[in-house]
Amino acid sequence: MSRPITLFTGQWADLPFEEVCRLASSWGYDGLEIACSGDHFEVDRALSEPDYVAGRHKILQRHGLKVWAISNHLVGQAICDDPIDFRHQNIVPTRIWGDGDAEGVRQRAAKELADTARAARKLGVDTVIGFTGSKIWKYVAMFPPVGQDVIDDGYQDFADRWNPILDVFDEEGVRFAHEVHPSEIAYDYWTTRKTLDAVDNRPAFGLNWDPSHFVWQDLDPVGFILDFADRIYHVDCKDTKKRFDGRNGRMGSHLAWADPRRGWDFVSTGHGDVPWEECFRALNAISYTGPISVEWEDAGMDRLRGAEEAVKFIRNLVFDPPAAAFDAAFSSKKS
């Protein structure tokens, strides 16, 4: 099994970890990309309770599952964001929110991300996926205008806050895989280049490839894989359907998910506009052998149906490249 298929548990944090494991196993997943949300993986407990990590592994083993990566998107969002407000209070643990003082929230979130690297090492995984937040996302429309010095300061702020975190990742032998995503410091092709440059392209900081966010921005998810081949540390599979018809725009119009007047929406994997076969050919071309994680999200479909459908769809695409297939066949004949 060269590339295991996992289920990202972030959209399932309302269910107990044991129940998510049971469901994922019954659907045919090989393991989980465990989110630091709900009771799925609690960083503070992993570092303070001697039996906590062993207990997570026992639950996984009971259901025939493994873990290759964990995610801490929500806390990561609070590290660089400006402003920090009620939205963050709704997504971060109470101990991170504290009294709500903005800089205090950012510093506690940064400490938690460093601790996430330590907890990942205890769990036995070498990749943490997440968000960074951004001091300058609020200027994305560039009106009222801001000077280049303001934008440059945003990238410097990111580097100043994340380099000490990445030092801990280096110490623990763990890598951070940033999910390129609107509202982050890196949200498209050129901002990804600038973000990597901001931290001097240090190996501790790489990328989580999720094509859904590229497609609705009209970016090429295949070219992104090839251009950032050495930085693709993890793969999430989520699909997007575009509905740009002259009325429906890509910004979403502040409409609710699944509202047909939106210009785009997340849909069950295989139902959207992501060129999946070309993407997997590109992953073969760069010799990506890590986990393929299904991030199931579709406001218009029941998740108990969609997550099972998604693993079947992805399993048909996780084909070995020709050389690997030939080598495997040749080896079996020799034996």
Buried (B, 14 or more C-beta within 10 A) or exposed (E): EEBBBBBBBBBBBEBBBEEBBBBBBEBEBBBBBBBBBBEBBBBBBBBEEEEBBEEBBEBBEEBEBBBBBBBBBBBBBBBBBBEBEEEBBEBBBEEBBEEEEBEBBBBBBBBBBBBBBBBBBBBEBBBBBBBBBBBBBEBEEEEEEBEEEEBEBBBEBBBEBBBEBBBBBEEBEBBBBBBBBEBBBBBBBEBBBBBBEBBEEBEBBBBBBBBBBBBBBEBBBBEBBEBBBEBBBBBBBBBBBBBEEEEBBBEBEEBEEEBEEBBBBBBBBBBBBBBBEBBBBBBBEBEBEBBBBBBBBBEBBEBEEBBBBBBEBBBEBBBBBEEBEEEEEEEEEEE
